[in-house]
Amino acid sequence: MTETTKKISRKKTSASASAPTSIASKRKAAPKAAEGAKSFTHDEIAKLAHRFWNERGRQHGHDAEDWFRAEQTLLGKAS
């Protein structure tokens, strides 16, 4: 038995030549979600959340609420 193989010609198209080659290059091309918005550090949010916890009488079980409130307060979107 003799097997024959065909060589497949692969031409580079203009679409594949201009496509990004890595995820990192895709990230560079993507626009920033919140340009001009101030970002806060983990420590800044944690300190404010801790203050809210103290003001509430140190009740446990509301840490996520305190954290969210601290983020919203720092961003100026507290309601």
trRosetta pair geometry for C-beta under 8 A, 3 or more apart (Angstrom, degrees):
i j d omega theta_ij theta_ji phi_ij phi_ji
12 16 5.7 -125 -157 79 74 116
12 17 5.4 81 159 -62 116 100
13 16 5.1 88 55 12 80 97
13 17 6.9 -146 93 -7 40 91
14 17 5.6 -57 -144 37 34 114
14 18 6.3 17 162 -8 67 110
15 18 6.5 -69 -148 42 25 97
15 19 6.5 39 153 -42 63 104
16 19 5.5 -39 -144 10 36 120
20 25 4.1 -177 -154 97 110 118
20 26 4.9 159 92 -62 167 76
20 29 6.9 -123 -73 -3 136 139
21 25 6.1 64 45 15 66 147
22 25 5.1 101 59 4 77 97
22 26 7.4 -135 103 -3 47 86
23 26 5.4 -54 -155 34 41 114
23 27 6.4 43 149 -23 70 102
24 27 5.7 -52 -151 32 34 113
24 28 6.7 36 152 -22 64 102
25 28 5.6 -48 -150 30 37 114
25 29 6.6 33 153 -17 65 106
26 29 5.9 -61 -153 38 33 108
26 30 6.5 38 151 -30 67 104
27 30 5.7 -49 -148 24 34 114
31 35 7.4 -65 173 -34 94 122
32 35 4.6 107 80 -66 118 85
34 37 3.7 -30 154 21 114 137
34 39 7.9 128 87 -68 124 93
37 75 7.6 4 -171 -138 111 99
38 75 7.7 -178 68 -116 90 61
40 44 4.5 -110 -178 78 105 134
40 45 5.6 117 116 -49 124 91
40 71 7.5 -170 53 -126 133 65
40 74 4.9 -1 -47 151 159 150
40 75 7.7 -112 -9 -60 123 74
41 44 4.8 101 56 2 79 100
41 45 7.3 -150 94 0 44 85
42 45 6.0 -62 -154 40 31 107
42 46 6.0 31 152 -21 68 112
43 46 5.5 -55 -141 38 30 113
43 47 6.3 33 160 -22 66 103
44 47 6.0 -52 -149 31 27 110
44 48 6.7 19 156 -10 61 107
44 74 6.6 100 133 -116 115 150
45 48 6.1 -62 -152 41 31 106
45 49 6.1 31 153 -19 68 111
45 67 6.6 49 157 -154 111 75
45 70 4.9 118 -162 121 70 123
45 71 5.7 15 -131 -75 122 73
45 74 6.5 -89 -93 -4 76 152
46 49 5.6 -55 -142 39 30 112
46 50 6.2 34 156 -23 64 106
46 67 7.9 -7 -97 -114 52 89
46 70 7.7 120 -59 133 13 166
47 50 5.7 -54 -149 34 29 113
47 51 6.6 33 150 -21 62 103
48 51 5.5 -48 -151 32 36 115
48 52 6.6 38 150 -18 65 101
48 70 3.8 141 97 -140 109 108
48 73 6.3 -156 168 73 145 131
48 74 6.5 -172 11 -52 166 107
49 52 5.6 -50 -151 35 35 113
49 53 6.5 40 148 -22 64 104
49 63 7.3 57 168 -161 125 66
49 66 4.2 101 -160 136 85 100
49 67 4.8 11 -110 -87 145 52
49 69 7.3 128 -109 64 74 87
49 70 4.1 -78 -60 -25 76 148
50 53 5.4 -50 -149 33 35 116
50 54 6.5 37 151 -19 65 103
50 66 7.7 96 -55 156 23 138
51 54 5.7 -52 -150 35 33 112
51 55 6.3 32 152 -18 65 107
52 55 5.6 -55 -146 38 32 112
52 56 6.3 27 156 -16 65 110
52 66 4.4 172 88 -142 125 96
52 69 5.7 124 -119 87 166 132
52 70 6.3 -130 -6 -62 133 93
53 56 6.0 -62 -149 39 27 108
53 58 6.1 52 153 -110 86 49
53 59 7.7 -143 -158 49 71 57
53 62 7.4 166 -110 81 80 99
53 63 7.3 11 -90 -103 125 66
53 66 5.2 9 -58 -117 84 162
54 58 6.2 14 -113 -65 43 81
56 59 5.4 -82 130 25 107 102
56 62 6.8 -77 122 72 165 147
56 66 7.6 -115 4 -86 141 114
59 62 6.1 42 99 10 99 121
60 63 7.7 -8 -158 -38 60 96
62 65 4.6 -45 -176 42 85 120
62 66 5.8 92 123 -27 87 96
63 66 5.6 -55 -147 37 33 112
63 67 6.2 34 155 -21 66 106
64 67 5.6 -53 -146 36 32 113
64 68 6.3 30 156 -17 65 106
65 68 5.9 -55 -145 39 29 108
65 69 6.1 30 155 -19 64 109
66 69 5.7 -56 -145 38 28 112
66 70 6.2 31 154 -22 64 106
67 70 5.7 -54 -150 34 29 112
67 71 6.6 29 153 -17 63 104
68 71 5.7 -53 -150 35 33 111
68 72 6.3 28 155 -15 66 109
69 72 5.8 -58 -145 41 29 109
69 73 6.1 32 155 -22 65 108
69 78 7.0 52 -161 -118 71 106
70 73 5.7 -53 -144 36 28 112
70 74 6.4 25 158 -16 63 108
71 74 6.0 -61 -150 38 27 107
71 75 6.3 15 157 -9 64 113
72 75 5.8 -63 -144 45 29 106
72 77 4.9 -92 -161 78 81 87
72 78 4.9 117 126 -82 102 63
72 79 7.6 -58 164 1 139 74
73 76 7.6 37 177 -71 30 27
73 78 4.7 31 -91 -56 63 128
